[in-house]
Structures are given as structure tokens and as C-alpha cells.
Amino acid sequence: MRPRRAALLLVLIGVLALPAPCYFGWAAQAASPPPKSPQVYAATPVDPADADDRQQIVYTYGHEVALSLHQVSAAYSAGKYRAPDRTRAVLETAMETGTGNATDPDVEADLRAIHDDYRYVHGTEERRGEYYRIGLGPAADRVTLEPVSLVRVANVTLEAVTVRYASLTDDERRTVDRILDRSSGDSMGYRPRADEPFEDQLPAVVVRNGTLYSIDVAGHVDDFGPGFGAALLGLVVTGVGVLLILVGLGIFGYTWVRHDRKEPE
């Protein structure tokens, strides 16, 4: 093969090698199994009669039935409520006196939405840990907050979030079994695949054989995925491609100059 053709071939191969990180990344993603969840889950038996377990149940799952006051403000609600700051002020008054009155339709609409979505609200800062049952007048212009015990909140939370093992599909049971089996001894929990059955319902409370298990996050794994390592290998190939381009251009330039020198004057 003539030197110039060989040089052009090296340049062509080098150009094709430049996007290698994309090639390798796509190939790795296509050939790899489904990615795993970044969360590692572990199961812990819980007893609603135990005070510490009750607190843990409410802390982990209470957001399903109770709204924190800090969520009712413009800084946190992200447009969910029409007049979040004024609505929060009404709720704070109700915490102090037992009742709060709405003064405009926007606040009434917010109170109605909160009442429909939650059974309880709880305070922040000095009222942290205090829970109140929401009551609403017929016109939503008057809200009442009645203090309730943590026992009651924990029981209602369990009613809302508990999943019975017997009601799960076989595939979902296998996921739960893996988590329970790897939550004792030296095991630190189980990291399910992102598409594994029941993964999208975690964290969760599951009752199996009469025992309540709180399945919660036990750790987090930063995983760049199979495409990351392939992309690094692709960078090496890209470097080789750049080298081939330089060598090819060098050979082409050298043969060009040499050819010009050999031409008769």
C-alpha cells in the first residue's frame, strides 16, 4: 500500500475512534442487566406497643397521614397551595387556641386541600412532636386542631402503610424475602434492581407470619452504571484515535514534501 493511502487510512480509523466513549457506553448499557436501585434496604421488626418503635414508625412513614407545618409555606410548598403563608398562620393560631378562621377563599381552598389529603398536622421547633387532628367547618372557613397522642398517630399510620405479605404477588414476595433474609447476621441489607417487583413501594411496612417489619433505607450506593467504565475505556480508544490521526497526518505531510523535492525543476 502506498504511504499516502496508508496515512489516509490511519486518519480515517482515528476519526472513527474519536466517539468511542459513546459507542462503548451505548453498547454497555444495551448489554448490561437492569440497573440496581441506589438504595440498600433492611428490615427491622417493629412492635406498635413499644414507645421507641412507635416513634420510628411515625418518623419514617408519618408523612403519609400527617403534614408538617414547615411544608405549608411559600418556601416549601412549591405552588401546591394558593396562599401558603397565610394558611400556615391560620394553622399556627389553631395550634395555640384550638381554632383558626380563614379570611379569604384562597386560605379556605388550602385548608380544604390539607383536610382532604391528611388526617393530622404536626408542629415544628418548640411544638415538634405534637400532633393534631384536623377538623374543618362546612364552609372551610374555620379549622379546628385537636391534640392527639403519638399512639393514635402510629396506629393510623400503620393502617395506611402496612402491606400484608399474603396479598403480594410471588415476585413481590421474593423481593421481600431477599430483604428480610439479608437483614440479619453479617448482612447489611439488600439492594434490589430498579425494576424489581415491590421496589417502587419501598420503604414499606410488611406483616409476615404475624410480625411487622419496617423495611427502610439502610445505606446508599453511588453507582455510575456499566456505561461509566465503558466510557473510560472509550476514552483510551479515543486517545489512540488521536494518535493515529497525528501519525497519519505526519506520514501524509512527509510523503507530500518528499514528493515535491523529487520533482524536477
C-alpha positions, -999 to +999 in steps of 0.1 A: +000+000+000+013+034-009+023+056+021-003+083+013-031+058+012-018+042+044-017+076+060-053+084+049-064+050+063-048+058+097-066+092+097-099+076+088-095+050+116-086+077+140-116+098+132-139+068+136-123+061+170-129+096+184-165+090+195-155+057+212-168+067+247-203+070+232-200+037+213-187+018+243-212+034+267-242+026+245-230-010+240-225-015+277-260-001+285-276-023+259-258-055+270-260-050+308-288-062+331-313-036+345-296-011+369-298-015+406-315+009+430-291+033+447-307+024+480-299-005+502-329-017+522-330-036+555-360-049+575-364-044+612-392-060+634-414-033+650-438-035+679-465-008+680-467-013+718-431-002+721-426+036+725-394+037+705-409+017+677-439+039+676-417+070+672-398+053+645-429+043+626-443+079+627-409+094+618-404+071+588-440+068+575-460+095+592-458+118+561-485+095+546-511+108+571-496+139+587-485+172+573-457+192+589-463+229+593-430+238+576-444+223+544-472+249+545-452+280+534-442+296+501-406+284+506-416+247+507-449+242+491-437+249+455-470+263+443-491+235+459-511+259+479-528+292+469-518+312+500-493+290+519-480+317+543-515+329+554-527+293+556-498+284+579-506+314+601-542+301+605-529+266+614-505+281+639-533+300+655-554+268+657-525+250+674-525+278+701-562+282+706-578+251+691-595+270+662-584+292+633-605+313+609-599+317+572-604+353+559-603+347+521-612+320+496-575+311+489-569+301+525-602+282+526-592+263+495-558+254+511-574+242+543-598+221+523-569+206+503-550+198+535-580+183+552-586+161+521-550+149+519-541+145+556-556+135+589-531+153+611-508+182+612-478+185+634-457+214+646-421+224+643-395+239+666-410+242+701-440+222+690-420+194+674-436+161+680-471+175+688-498+161+665-533+175+659-564+160+643-577+183+616-613+193+617-630+216+591-662+236+591-688+231+563-676+262+545-639+256+552-637+290+568-630+275+602-604+249+611-601+231+644-570+212+656-574+187+684-543+173+701-538+135+696-514+110+711-484+096+693-500+062+699-530+072+678-509+086+650-487+055+649-518+032+647-534+053+619-500+054+601-497+016+602-533+012+589-524+034+560-490+019+550-489-017+562-488-043+534-498-079+540-473-104+528-502-127+517-516-100+494-483-097+474-476-115+441-450-143+441-424-119+425-431-093+451-427-118+479-394-129+466-381-093+468-394-090+504-379-124+513-345-113+500-346-081+521-357-100+552-331-127+547-303-102+543-312-081+572-298-103+599-264-116+609-235-101+589-257-089+560-262-052+557-294-054+537-304-059+501-301-037+471-328-045+446-328-039+409-346-007+398-373-027+381-376-054+407-412-061+419-421-042+451-390-019+448-413+011+439-432+006+471-402+009+494-399+020+522-428+000+535-442-019+565-449-056+557-466-080+580-454-116+576-463-145+598-478-121+623-447-100+626-444-064+615-413-055+596-403-019+588-383-020+555-363+012+553-332+026+537-301+012+554-275+027+530-269+044+497-246+033+469-232+058+443-232+037+412-222+052+379-236+022+360-220-001+334-217+028+309-192+046+330-165+020+329-171+015+292-169+052+286-135+053+304-123+025+281-137+045+252-115+075+262-085+053+259-096+043+224-102+080+216-066+087+227-054+060+203-076+076+176-060+110+181-026+094+179-035+076+147-047+109+132-014+126+141+007+098+128-014+096+096-011+134+090+026+132+097+031+104+072+010+122+046+028+155+051+062+138+050+054+120+017+040+152+002+071+172+010+094+143-001+074+140-034+078+178-040+115+176-035+119+148-060+100+167-088+125+180-114+129+218-116 
